[in-house]
Amino acid sequence: MILAYIDLRPFLFVIGLPVVILLALLGCWIAKARIVKWKAVLFSTATFAALFGFFLYGPFIGQTETREHIMTWEIEPT
């Protein structure tokens, strides 16, 4: 499958950013908040970028853990 060779994270960021901005503006409009629109857009963009970077490019990527369980095997005839 060709999607296994494509990193989808940039596409998720490009699609997710306008969605988050629209949701922030919609939330301000529904709540009738007296917040300036550019502040809401700036805060939502910064929050989305920080969380996106942390969870999809952050410290969880590329970690491997090796566990070793020492065992003694014995085969007995039945």
Phi and psi restraints in degrees (range 20) as a CNS / XPLOR table:
assign (resid 1 and name C) (resid 2 and name N)
       (resid 2 and name CA) (resid 2 and name C) 1.0 -72.0 20.0 2
assign (resid 2 and name N) (resid 2 and name CA)
       (resid 2 and name C) (resid 3 and name N) 1.0 -27.0 20.0 2
assign (resid 2 and name C) (resid 3 and name N)
       (resid 3 and name CA) (resid 3 and name C) 1.0 -66.9 20.0 2
assign (resid 3 and name N) (resid 3 and name CA)
       (resid 3 and name C) (resid 4 and name N) 1.0 -17.8 20.0 2
assign (resid 3 and name C) (resid 4 and name N)
       (resid 4 and name CA) (resid 4 and name C) 1.0 -70.1 20.0 2
assign (resid 4 and name N) (resid 4 and name CA)
       (resid 4 and name C) (resid 5 and name N) 1.0 -21.4 20.0 2
assign (resid 4 and name C) (resid 5 and name N)
       (resid 5 and name CA) (resid 5 and name C) 1.0 -96.6 20.0 2
assign (resid 5 and name N) (resid 5 and name CA)
       (resid 5 and name C) (resid 6 and name N) 1.0 -1.9 20.0 2
assign (resid 5 and name C) (resid 6 and name N)
       (resid 6 and name CA) (resid 6 and name C) 1.0 -109.7 20.0 2
assign (resid 6 and name N) (resid 6 and name CA)
       (resid 6 and name C) (resid 7 and name N) 1.0 129.9 20.0 2
assign (resid 6 and name C) (resid 7 and name N)
       (resid 7 and name CA) (resid 7 and name C) 1.0 -80.0 20.0 2
assign (resid 7 and name N) (resid 7 and name CA)
       (resid 7 and name C) (resid 8 and name N) 1.0 114.9 20.0 2
assign (resid 7 and name C) (resid 8 and name N)
       (resid 8 and name CA) (resid 8 and name C) 1.0 -86.9 20.0 2
assign (resid 8 and name N) (resid 8 and name CA)
       (resid 8 and name C) (resid 9 and name N) 1.0 -6.0 20.0 2
assign (resid 8 and name C) (resid 9 and name N)
       (resid 9 and name CA) (resid 9 and name C) 1.0 -60.7 20.0 2
assign (resid 9 and name N) (resid 9 and name CA)
       (resid 9 and name C) (resid 10 and name N) 1.0 -41.9 20.0 2
assign (resid 9 and name C) (resid 10 and name N)
       (resid 10 and name CA) (resid 10 and name C) 1.0 -62.8 20.0 2
assign (resid 10 and name N) (resid 10 and name CA)
       (resid 10 and name C) (resid 11 and name N) 1.0 -37.3 20.0 2
assign (resid 10 and name C) (resid 11 and name N)
       (resid 11 and name CA) (resid 11 and name C) 1.0 -66.1 20.0 2
assign (resid 11 and name N) (resid 11 and name CA)
       (resid 11 and name C) (resid 12 and name N) 1.0 -39.7 20.0 2
assign (resid 11 and name C) (resid 12 and name N)
       (resid 12 and name CA) (resid 12 and name C) 1.0 -62.9 20.0 2
assign (resid 12 and name N) (resid 12 and name CA)
       (resid 12 and name C) (resid 13 and name N) 1.0 -37.5 20.0 2
assign (resid 12 and name C) (resid 13 and name N)
       (resid 13 and name CA) (resid 13 and name C) 1.0 -67.6 20.0 2
assign (resid 13 and name N) (resid 13 and name CA)
       (resid 13 and name C) (resid 14 and name N) 1.0 -45.5 20.0 2
assign (resid 13 and name C) (resid 14 and name N)
       (resid 14 and name CA) (resid 14 and name C) 1.0 -65.3 20.0 2
assign (resid 14 and name N) (resid 14 and name CA)
       (resid 14 and name C) (resid 15 and name N) 1.0 -35.3 20.0 2
assign (resid 14 and name C) (resid 15 and name N)
       (resid 15 and name CA) (resid 15 and name C) 1.0 -79.1 20.0 2
assign (resid 15 and name N) (resid 15 and name CA)
       (resid 15 and name C) (resid 16 and name N) 1.0 -38.6 20.0 2
assign (resid 15 and name C) (resid 16 and name N)
       (resid 16 and name CA) (resid 16 and name C) 1.0 -74.2 20.0 2
assign (resid 16 and name N) (resid 16 and name CA)
       (resid 16 and name C) (resid 17 and name N) 1.0 -32.7 20.0 2
assign (resid 16 and name C) (resid 17 and name N)
       (resid 17 and name CA) (resid 17 and name C) 1.0 -61.9 20.0 2
assign (resid 17 and name N) (resid 17 and name CA)
       (resid 17 and name C) (resid 18 and name N) 1.0 -50.3 20.0 2
assign (resid 17 and name C) (resid 18 and name N)
       (resid 18 and name CA) (resid 18 and name C) 1.0 -62.9 20.0 2
assign (resid 18 and name N) (resid 18 and name CA)
       (resid 18 and name C) (resid 19 and name N) 1.0 -33.5 20.0 2
assign (resid 18 and name C) (resid 19 and name N)
       (resid 19 and name CA) (resid 19 and name C) 1.0 -64.1 20.0 2
assign (resid 19 and name N) (resid 19 and name CA)
       (resid 19 and name C) (resid 20 and name N) 1.0 -43.8 20.0 2
assign (resid 19 and name C) (resid 20 and name N)
       (resid 20 and name CA) (resid 20 and name C) 1.0 -66.0 20.0 2
assign (resid 20 and name N) (resid 20 and name CA)
       (resid 20 and name C) (resid 21 and name N) 1.0 -41.0 20.0 2
assign (resid 20 and name C) (resid 21 and name N)
       (resid 21 and name CA) (resid 21 and name C) 1.0 -63.2 20.0 2
assign (resid 21 and name N) (resid 21 and name CA)
       (resid 21 and name C) (resid 22 and name N) 1.0 -45.0 20.0 2
assign (resid 21 and name C) (resid 22 and name N)
       (resid 22 and name CA) (resid 22 and name C) 1.0 -63.8 20.0 2
assign (resid 22 and name N) (resid 22 and name CA)
       (resid 22 and name C) (resid 23 and name N) 1.0 -38.2 20.0 2
assign (resid 22 and name C) (resid 23 and name N)
       (resid 23 and name CA) (resid 23 and name C) 1.0 -65.8 20.0 2
assign (resid 23 and name N) (resid 23 and name CA)
       (resid 23 and name C) (resid 24 and name N) 1.0 -37.1 20.0 2
assign (resid 23 and name C) (resid 24 and name N)
       (resid 24 and name CA) (resid 24 and name C) 1.0 -65.9 20.0 2
assign (resid 24 and name N) (resid 24 and name CA)
       (resid 24 and name C) (resid 25 and name N) 1.0 -44.1 20.0 2
assign (resid 24 and name C) (resid 25 and name N)
       (resid 25 and name CA) (resid 25 and name C) 1.0 -66.6 20.0 2
assign (resid 25 and name N) (resid 25 and name CA)
       (resid 25 and name C) (resid 26 and name N) 1.0 -38.4 20.0 2
assign (resid 25 and name C) (resid 26 and name N)
       (resid 26 and name CA) (resid 26 and name C) 1.0 -64.8 20.0 2
assign (resid 26 and name N) (resid 26 and name CA)
       (resid 26 and name C) (resid 27 and name N) 1.0 -41.0 20.0 2
assign (resid 26 and name C) (resid 27 and name N)
       (resid 27 and name CA) (resid 27 and name C) 1.0 -63.8 20.0 2
assign (resid 27 and name N) (resid 27 and name CA)
       (resid 27 and name C) (resid 28 and name N) 1.0 -40.0 20.0 2
assign (resid 27 and name C) (resid 28 and name N)
       (resid 28 and name CA) (resid 28 and name C) 1.0 -65.6 20.0 2
assign (resid 28 and name N) (resid 28 and name CA)
       (resid 28 and name C) (resid 29 and name N) 1.0 -37.9 20.0 2
assign (resid 28 and name C) (resid 29 and name N)
       (resid 29 and name CA) (resid 29 and name C) 1.0 -69.7 20.0 2
assign (resid 29 and name N) (resid 29 and name CA)
       (resid 29 and name C) (resid 30 and name N) 1.0 -41.7 20.0 2
assign (resid 29 and name C) (resid 30 and name N)
       (resid 30 and name CA) (resid 30 and name C) 1.0 -68.5 20.0 2
assign (resid 30 and name N) (resid 30 and name CA)
       (resid 30 and name C) (resid 31 and name N) 1.0 -42.3 20.0 2
assign (resid 30 and name C) (resid 31 and name N)
       (resid 31 and name CA) (resid 31 and name C) 1.0 -79.6 20.0 2
assign (resid 31 and name N) (resid 31 and name CA)
       (resid 31 and name C) (resid 32 and name N) 1.0 -7.7 20.0 2
assign (resid 31 and name C) (resid 32 and name N)
       (resid 32 and name CA) (resid 32 and name C) 1.0 52.6 20.0 2
assign (resid 32 and name N) (resid 32 and name CA)
       (resid 32 and name C) (resid 33 and name N) 1.0 44.0 20.0 2
assign (resid 32 and name C) (resid 33 and name N)
       (resid 33 and name CA) (resid 33 and name C) 1.0 -72.1 20.0 2
assign (resid 33 and name N) (resid 33 and name CA)
       (resid 33 and name C) (resid 34 and name N) 1.0 148.3 20.0 2
assign (resid 33 and name C) (resid 34 and name N)
       (resid 34 and name CA) (resid 34 and name C) 1.0 -93.2 20.0 2
assign (resid 34 and name N) (resid 34 and name CA)
       (resid 34 and name C) (resid 35 and name N) 1.0 32.8 20.0 2
assign (resid 34 and name C) (resid 35 and name N)
       (resid 35 and name CA) (resid 35 and name C) 1.0 -90.5 20.0 2
assign (resid 35 and name N) (resid 35 and name CA)
       (resid 35 and name C) (resid 36 and name N) 1.0 138.9 20.0 2
assign (resid 35 and name C) (resid 36 and name N)
       (resid 36 and name CA) (resid 36 and name C) 1.0 -65.6 20.0 2
assign (resid 36 and name N) (resid 36 and name CA)
       (resid 36 and name C) (resid 37 and name N) 1.0 138.0 20.0 2
assign (resid 36 and name C) (resid 37 and name N)
       (resid 37 and name CA) (resid 37 and name C) 1.0 -60.3 20.0 2
assign (resid 37 and name N) (resid 37 and name CA)
       (resid 37 and name C) (resid 38 and name N) 1.0 -39.1 20.0 2
assign (resid 37 and name C) (resid 38 and name N)
       (resid 38 and name CA) (resid 38 and name C) 1.0 -68.1 20.0 2
assign (resid 38 and name N) (resid 38 and name CA)
       (resid 38 and name C) (resid 39 and name N) 1.0 -27.5 20.0 2
assign (resid 38 and name C) (resid 39 and name N)
       (resid 39 and name CA) (resid 39 and name C) 1.0 -70.5 20.0 2
assign (resid 39 and name N) (resid 39 and name CA)
       (resid 39 and name C) (resid 40 and name N) 1.0 -39.7 20.0 2
assign (resid 39 and name C) (resid 40 and name N)
       (resid 40 and name CA) (resid 40 and name C) 1.0 -65.2 20.0 2
assign (resid 40 and name N) (resid 40 and name CA)
       (resid 40 and name C) (resid 41 and name N) 1.0 -41.2 20.0 2
assign (resid 40 and name C) (resid 41 and name N)
       (resid 41 and name CA) (resid 41 and name C) 1.0 -66.1 20.0 2
assign (resid 41 and name N) (resid 41 and name CA)
       (resid 41 and name C) (resid 42 and name N) 1.0 -43.2 20.0 2
assign (resid 41 and name C) (resid 42 and name N)
       (resid 42 and name CA) (resid 42 and name C) 1.0 -63.6 20.0 2
assign (resid 42 and name N) (resid 42 and name CA)
       (resid 42 and name C) (resid 43 and name N) 1.0 -45.4 20.0 2
assign (resid 42 and name C) (resid 43 and name N)
       (resid 43 and name CA) (resid 43 and name C) 1.0 -65.1 20.0 2
assign (resid 43 and name N) (resid 43 and name CA)
       (resid 43 and name C) (resid 44 and name N) 1.0 -43.9 20.0 2
assign (resid 43 and name C) (resid 44 and name N)
       (resid 44 and name CA) (resid 44 and name C) 1.0 -67.6 20.0 2
assign (resid 44 and name N) (resid 44 and name CA)
       (resid 44 and name C) (resid 45 and name N) 1.0 -37.6 20.0 2
assign (resid 44 and name C) (resid 45 and name N)
       (resid 45 and name CA) (resid 45 and name C) 1.0 -65.9 20.0 2
assign (resid 45 and name N) (resid 45 and name CA)
       (resid 45 and name C) (resid 46 and name N) 1.0 -45.2 20.0 2
assign (resid 45 and name C) (resid 46 and name N)
       (resid 46 and name CA) (resid 46 and name C) 1.0 -64.9 20.0 2
assign (resid 46 and name N) (resid 46 and name CA)
       (resid 46 and name C) (resid 47 and name N) 1.0 -41.3 20.0 2
assign (resid 46 and name C) (resid 47 and name N)
       (resid 47 and name CA) (resid 47 and name C) 1.0 -65.0 20.0 2
assign (resid 47 and name N) (resid 47 and name CA)
       (resid 47 and name C) (resid 48 and name N) 1.0 -45.4 20.0 2
assign (resid 47 and name C) (resid 48 and name N)
       (resid 48 and name CA) (resid 48 and name C) 1.0 -62.4 20.0 2
assign (resid 48 and name N) (resid 48 and name CA)
       (resid 48 and name C) (resid 49 and name N) 1.0 -45.4 20.0 2
assign (resid 48 and name C) (resid 49 and name N)
       (resid 49 and name CA) (resid 49 and name C) 1.0 -64.0 20.0 2
assign (resid 49 and name N) (resid 49 and name CA)
       (resid 49 and name C) (resid 50 and name N) 1.0 -40.5 20.0 2
assign (resid 49 and name C) (resid 50 and name N)
       (resid 50 and name CA) (resid 50 and name C) 1.0 -67.0 20.0 2
assign (resid 50 and name N) (resid 50 and name CA)
       (resid 50 and name C) (resid 51 and name N) 1.0 -46.2 20.0 2
assign (resid 50 and name C) (resid 51 and name N)
       (resid 51 and name CA) (resid 51 and name C) 1.0 -68.0 20.0 2
assign (resid 51 and name N) (resid 51 and name CA)
       (resid 51 and name C) (resid 52 and name N) 1.0 -39.1 20.0 2
assign (resid 51 and name C) (resid 52 and name N)
       (resid 52 and name CA) (resid 52 and name C) 1.0 -62.9 20.0 2
assign (resid 52 and name N) (resid 52 and name CA)
       (resid 52 and name C) (resid 53 and name N) 1.0 -46.1 20.0 2
assign (resid 52 and name C) (resid 53 and name N)
       (resid 53 and name CA) (resid 53 and name C) 1.0 -64.1 20.0 2
assign (resid 53 and name N) (resid 53 and name CA)
       (resid 53 and name C) (resid 54 and name N) 1.0 -37.9 20.0 2
assign (resid 53 and name C) (resid 54 and name N)
       (resid 54 and name CA) (resid 54 and name C) 1.0 -69.4 20.0 2
assign (resid 54 and name N) (resid 54 and name CA)
       (resid 54 and name C) (resid 55 and name N) 1.0 -47.2 20.0 2
assign (resid 54 and name C) (resid 55 and name N)
       (resid 55 and name CA) (resid 55 and name C) 1.0 -82.8 20.0 2
assign (resid 55 and name N) (resid 55 and name CA)
       (resid 55 and name C) (resid 56 and name N) 1.0 -31.8 20.0 2
assign (resid 55 and name C) (resid 56 and name N)
       (resid 56 and name CA) (resid 56 and name C) 1.0 -104.3 20.0 2
assign (resid 56 and name N) (resid 56 and name CA)
       (resid 56 and name C) (resid 57 and name N) 1.0 -13.8 20.0 2
assign (resid 56 and name C) (resid 57 and name N)
       (resid 57 and name CA) (resid 57 and name C) 1.0 -128.2 20.0 2
assign (resid 57 and name N) (resid 57 and name CA)
       (resid 57 and name C) (resid 58 and name N) 1.0 1.7 20.0 2
assign (resid 57 and name C) (resid 58 and name N)
       (resid 58 and name CA) (resid 58 and name C) 1.0 -83.0 20.0 2
assign (resid 58 and name N) (resid 58 and name CA)
       (resid 58 and name C) (resid 59 and name N) 1.0 -148.6 20.0 2
assign (resid 58 and name C) (resid 59 and name N)
       (resid 59 and name CA) (resid 59 and name C) 1.0 -72.1 20.0 2
assign (resid 59 and name N) (resid 59 and name CA)
       (resid 59 and name C) (resid 60 and name N) 1.0 -5.6 20.0 2
assign (resid 59 and name C) (resid 60 and name N)
       (resid 60 and name CA) (resid 60 and name C) 1.0 -91.6 20.0 2
assign (resid 60 and name N) (resid 60 and name CA)
       (resid 60 and name C) (resid 61 and name N) 1.0 -8.8 20.0 2
assign (resid 60 and name C) (resid 61 and name N)
       (resid 61 and name CA) (resid 61 and name C) 1.0 -88.2 20.0 2
assign (resid 61 and name N) (resid 61 and name CA)
       (resid 61 and name C) (resid 62 and name N) 1.0 132.7 20.0 2
assign (resid 61 and name C) (resid 62 and name N)
       (resid 62 and name CA) (resid 62 and name C) 1.0 80.6 20.0 2
assign (resid 62 and name N) (resid 62 and name CA)
       (resid 62 and name C) (resid 63 and name N) 1.0 10.2 20.0 2
assign (resid 62 and name C) (resid 63 and name N)
       (resid 63 and name CA) (resid 63 and name C) 1.0 -82.7 20.0 2
assign (resid 63 and name N) (resid 63 and name CA)
       (resid 63 and name C) (resid 64 and name N) 1.0 135.3 20.0 2
assign (resid 63 and name C) (resid 64 and name N)
       (resid 64 and name CA) (resid 64 and name C) 1.0 -126.8 20.0 2
assign (resid 64 and name N) (resid 64 and name CA)
       (resid 64 and name C) (resid 65 and name N) 1.0 147.7 20.0 2
assign (resid 64 and name C) (resid 65 and name N)
       (resid 65 and name CA) (resid 65 and name C) 1.0 -132.2 20.0 2
assign (resid 65 and name N) (resid 65 and name CA)
       (resid 65 and name C) (resid 66 and name N) 1.0 130.3 20.0 2
assign (resid 65 and name C) (resid 66 and name N)
       (resid 66 and name CA) (resid 66 and name C) 1.0 -114.1 20.0 2
assign (resid 66 and name N) (resid 66 and name CA)
       (resid 66 and name C) (resid 67 and name N) 1.0 126.2 20.0 2
assign (resid 66 and name C) (resid 67 and name N)
       (resid 67 and name CA) (resid 67 and name C) 1.0 -115.6 20.0 2
assign (resid 67 and name N) (resid 67 and name CA)
       (resid 67 and name C) (resid 68 and name N) 1.0 139.3 20.0 2
assign (resid 67 and name C) (resid 68 and name N)
       (resid 68 and name CA) (resid 68 and name C) 1.0 -119.9 20.0 2
assign (resid 68 and name N) (resid 68 and name CA)
       (resid 68 and name C) (resid 69 and name N) 1.0 125.7 20.0 2
assign (resid 68 and name C) (resid 69 and name N)
       (resid 69 and name CA) (resid 69 and name C) 1.0 -114.7 20.0 2
assign (resid 69 and name N) (resid 69 and name CA)
       (resid 69 and name C) (resid 70 and name N) 1.0 109.7 20.0 2
assign (resid 69 and name C) (resid 70 and name N)
       (resid 70 and name CA) (resid 70 and name C) 1.0 -80.1 20.0 2
assign (resid 70 and name N) (resid 70 and name CA)
       (resid 70 and name C) (resid 71 and name N) 1.0 124.6 20.0 2
assign (resid 70 and name C) (resid 71 and name N)
       (resid 71 and name CA) (resid 71 and name C) 1.0 -134.0 20.0 2
assign (resid 71 and name N) (resid 71 and name CA)
       (resid 71 and name C) (resid 72 and name N) 1.0 155.0 20.0 2
assign (resid 71 and name C) (resid 72 and name N)
       (resid 72 and name CA) (resid 72 and name C) 1.0 -114.1 20.0 2
assign (resid 72 and name N) (resid 72 and name CA)
       (resid 72 and name C) (resid 73 and name N) 1.0 124.5 20.0 2
assign (resid 72 and name C) (resid 73 and name N)
       (resid 73 and name CA) (resid 73 and name C) 1.0 -106.6 20.0 2
assign (resid 73 and name N) (resid 73 and name CA)
       (resid 73 and name C) (resid 74 and name N) 1.0 142.4 20.0 2
assign (resid 73 and name C) (resid 74 and name N)
       (resid 74 and name CA) (resid 74 and name C) 1.0 -142.7 20.0 2
assign (resid 74 and name N) (resid 74 and name CA)
       (resid 74 and name C) (resid 75 and name N) 1.0 127.6 20.0 2
assign (resid 74 and name C) (resid 75 and name N)
       (resid 75 and name CA) (resid 75 and name C) 1.0 -102.7 20.0 2
assign (resid 75 and name N) (resid 75 and name CA)
       (resid 75 and name C) (resid 76 and name N) 1.0 122.1 20.0 2
assign (resid 75 and name C) (resid 76 and name N)
       (resid 76 and name CA) (resid 76 and name C) 1.0 -110.6 20.0 2
assign (resid 76 and name N) (resid 76 and name CA)
       (resid 76 and name C) (resid 77 and name N) 1.0 138.3 20.0 2
assign (resid 76 and name C) (resid 77 and name N)
       (resid 77 and name CA) (resid 77 and name C) 1.0 -69.2 20.0 2
assign (resid 77 and name N) (resid 77 and name CA)
       (resid 77 and name C) (resid 78 and name N) 1.0 141.8 20.0 2
